[in-house]
C-alpha cells in the first residue's frame, strides 16, 4: 500500500484525524528542528511546535502553487521572522542586512558540535545576513534547489544562485576571523563542512544561554 501524500495527511489532520497529524509531524520534524536550531537555539522547540500548530489551522492555507515542502518552509520562515521581530527593542528588522548575531547583540547561546571547525562554522553562519544563512542551510542541509529557495525567500532564482557563492565566501571569512586566522577559507572547504554538518544535525544540542 502506498504511503499517503503530504497533502492527504494535511487534509485528514485538518479534518480531525490526529493520527494523520502525527504522521506528518514525524515526517518533517527533523527538517523543522534543523531550520530553527541555528537561528533561535533557545526557542527552537517552541518555534517548531508553533509551525505545526499553524499548519494544522485553517489560516495556513495550502493552495498547491508550490510543493508542500516549500510551503512548510515558508510557514516556518514566517514564524521565525515574527519571533525575531518580537526580540527587537528598537529599529526595524531587515533580514537582507541583519544577521542573527546582530539581532541578539552577540549574546547567542552556542551549539555543541563534535568538531571545533563545525562549531565555528555554526557561529560563522549566524554572522551572515539572515537570508544568506537561511539559503546556505536550506541548500546544503535541506537539499532544496535554488528554485525552491527562491520561492521560500521571494527572490529571483538567479539572485539566489549568485548569493550562494557570495555567502560561502563570507562564511569562510567569518569562520577564519572567529578562529583567529588571517585568511578566509575557500568555498570548497566551507561546502565540505556544511555537508559534514548535515549528517550531524540531529545530534546538535544547545549549550549555555543568552546573558
VENJO-V6769 format. One record per helix or strand of 2 or more residues. SS is the DSSP state (@ for helix, = for strand). FROM is the first residue (numbers start at 1). TO is the last residue. If there is no record, write none. Layout:
ss=<SS | SS>
from=<FROM | FROM>
to=<TO | TO>
//
This chain:
ss=<@ | @ | @ | @ | @ | = | @ | @ | @ | @ | @ | @ | =>
from=<6 | 18 | 44 | 68 | 100 | 110 | 116 | 130 | 146 | 157 | 187 | 201 | 205>
to=<14 | 37 | 56 | 87 | 103 | 112 | 125 | 140 | 153 | 178 | 198 | 203 | 207>
//
